[in-house]
Amino acid sequence: MLSLCGTDCCMGCGQREACGGCVQTGGHPFGGSCTAAQQIQQGGMAGFLNFKNALIQEINALGVPHLAVSDLNLLNGFYVNLEYTLANGQKVKLLEDHKVYLGNQIEIPGSERCYGVVGDEQYLLVCSYGCNGADPQIVCYQKRNDTLL
């Protein structure tokens, strides 16, 4: 096993040198933290799977049209940390580049845009974006529902 969560994420990863490896860093790849590793260290694999399922339920309960999540993947923060333009013109990033999140991309039917969902122990982000992350827009950014954790 190359990682604490049992995935073979080290094989074929172009960021392997910068990461340091999950097991080797004690679940702190890229000098940050990994949501899966934290959950496994606290509650074992069963605890991680419960956490992941609760996050999926929370995302699906948002009621966002055409957003139905069935699985979440490990995603590097630097890959999913898009820059959003707020109503006042200010540009912001909401995630941490050196963290590994759970998330997924969901195609929006009849649109050239996709939903991106990302979550960890504290926050849930749903955004929409065009090809290659173009013109990202925040759909929902909120503190996680503590009753599901």
C-alpha positions as CSV (number, residue, x, y, z in Angstrom):
1,M,0.0,0.0,0.0
2,L,1.4,3.3,-1.1
3,S,-1.0,5.5,0.8
4,L,-2.9,5.6,4.1
5,C,-6.2,5.4,2.3
6,G,-5.3,2.4,0.1
7,T,-5.3,4.3,-3.2
8,D,-2.4,4.0,-5.6
9,C,-2.2,7.8,-6.0
10,C,1.6,7.8,-6.2
11,M,1.8,5.8,-9.3
12,G,1.8,8.0,-12.4
13,C,1.6,11.2,-10.4
14,G,3.5,14.1,-11.9
15,Q,3.8,15.8,-8.5
16,R,5.4,12.8,-6.7
17,E,8.6,14.7,-5.9
18,A,6.9,17.7,-4.5
19,C,4.4,15.6,-2.6
20,G,6.7,13.5,-0.4
21,G,4.3,10.6,-0.3
22,C,1.4,10.0,2.0
23,V,3.0,7.3,4.2
24,Q,6.4,9.0,4.3
25,T,4.8,12.3,5.4
26,G,2.3,10.8,7.8
27,G,-0.6,12.0,5.8
28,H,0.8,15.5,5.1
29,P,1.6,15.5,1.4
30,F,2.9,18.8,-0.1
31,G,3.5,20.0,3.4
32,G,-0.2,20.4,4.0
33,S,-2.9,17.9,5.0
34,C,-5.0,15.2,3.3
35,T,-8.7,14.9,4.3
36,A,-8.6,11.2,3.7
37,A,-5.5,10.6,5.8
38,Q,-6.9,12.7,8.7
39,Q,-10.1,10.7,8.7
40,I,-8.3,7.4,8.5
41,Q,-5.9,8.4,11.4
42,Q,-8.9,9.3,13.5
43,G,-11.4,6.6,12.7
44,G,-9.8,4.0,10.5
45,M,-11.1,3.1,7.0
46,A,-14.7,2.8,8.3
47,G,-14.5,6.3,9.7
48,F,-13.2,7.7,6.4
49,L,-15.9,5.9,4.4
50,N,-18.6,7.3,6.8
51,F,-17.1,10.8,6.4
52,K,-17.1,10.5,2.6
53,N,-20.7,9.2,2.5
54,A,-21.8,12.1,4.8
55,L,-20.1,14.6,2.5
56,I,-21.8,13.1,-0.5
57,Q,-25.2,13.3,1.3
58,E,-24.6,16.9,2.2
59,I,-23.7,17.9,-1.3
60,N,-26.8,16.1,-2.8
61,A,-29.0,17.7,-0.1
62,L,-28.1,21.2,-1.4
63,G,-30.7,20.9,-4.1
64,V,-28.5,22.4,-6.8
65,P,-30.2,21.6,-10.2
66,H,-28.5,18.7,-12.0
67,L,-26.0,18.2,-9.3
68,A,-26.0,14.5,-8.1
69,V,-22.8,13.2,-6.7
70,S,-22.2,9.4,-6.4
71,D,-18.5,9.4,-5.5
72,L,-15.7,11.7,-4.5
73,N,-12.0,11.5,-5.4
74,L,-8.9,12.8,-3.8
75,L,-8.0,16.2,-5.5
76,N,-4.9,18.3,-4.9
77,G,-5.7,21.8,-3.8
78,F,-3.4,23.4,-6.4
79,Y,-5.4,21.7,-9.1
80,V,-8.9,22.7,-7.8
81,N,-8.1,26.1,-6.2
82,L,-9.6,28.3,-8.8
83,E,-9.7,32.1,-8.6
84,Y,-13.1,33.6,-8.4
85,T,-14.2,37.2,-9.2
86,L,-16.5,38.6,-6.5
87,A,-19.3,41.1,-7.2
88,N,-17.0,44.0,-6.2
89,G,-14.3,42.9,-8.6
90,Q,-12.0,41.4,-6.0
91,K,-10.4,38.1,-6.9
92,V,-10.2,35.4,-4.3
93,K,-9.1,31.8,-3.9
94,L,-11.1,29.8,-1.3
95,L,-9.0,26.7,-0.9
96,E,-5.5,25.8,0.2
97,D,-3.0,24.8,-2.5
98,H,-1.1,22.4,-0.2
99,K,-4.2,20.4,0.9
100,V,-5.8,17.3,-0.5
101,Y,-9.6,17.5,-0.7
102,L,-12.4,15.2,-1.6
103,G,-14.2,16.3,-4.7
104,N,-15.6,15.6,-8.2
105,Q,-16.6,17.2,-11.5
106,I,-20.2,16.8,-12.7
107,E,-21.2,17.8,-16.2
108,I,-24.2,20.0,-16.4
109,P,-26.7,18.6,-19.0
110,G,-27.2,20.8,-22.0
111,S,-24.4,23.1,-21.0
112,E,-20.7,23.6,-21.8
113,R,-20.1,24.1,-18.1
114,C,-19.5,21.7,-15.2
115,Y,-20.0,21.7,-11.5
116,G,-16.9,21.3,-9.3
117,V,-17.5,20.1,-5.8
118,V,-14.8,20.1,-3.1
119,G,-15.1,19.4,0.6
120,D,-13.1,18.7,3.7
121,E,-13.8,18.6,7.4
122,Q,-14.8,22.3,7.6
123,Y,-16.1,23.6,4.3
124,L,-18.1,22.7,1.2
125,L,-17.6,24.4,-2.1
126,V,-19.7,24.0,-5.2
127,C,-18.7,26.1,-8.3
128,S,-19.4,26.0,-12.0
129,Y,-16.8,26.6,-14.7
130,G,-16.2,26.3,-18.4
131,C,-13.5,24.3,-20.3
132,N,-10.3,23.9,-18.3
133,G,-11.7,25.9,-15.3
134,A,-12.5,29.0,-17.3
135,D,-14.8,31.7,-15.8
136,P,-15.4,29.9,-12.4
137,Q,-18.4,31.0,-10.5
138,I,-19.2,30.2,-6.9
139,V,-22.5,28.4,-6.5
140,C,-22.2,27.6,-2.8
141,Y,-19.5,28.0,-0.2
142,Q,-20.4,27.1,3.3
143,K,-19.3,25.7,6.6
144,R,-20.0,22.0,6.8
145,N,-23.0,20.7,8.7
146,D,-21.6,19.6,12.0
147,T,-24.5,17.2,12.6
148,L,-23.4,15.0,9.7
149,L,-19.7,14.8,10.8
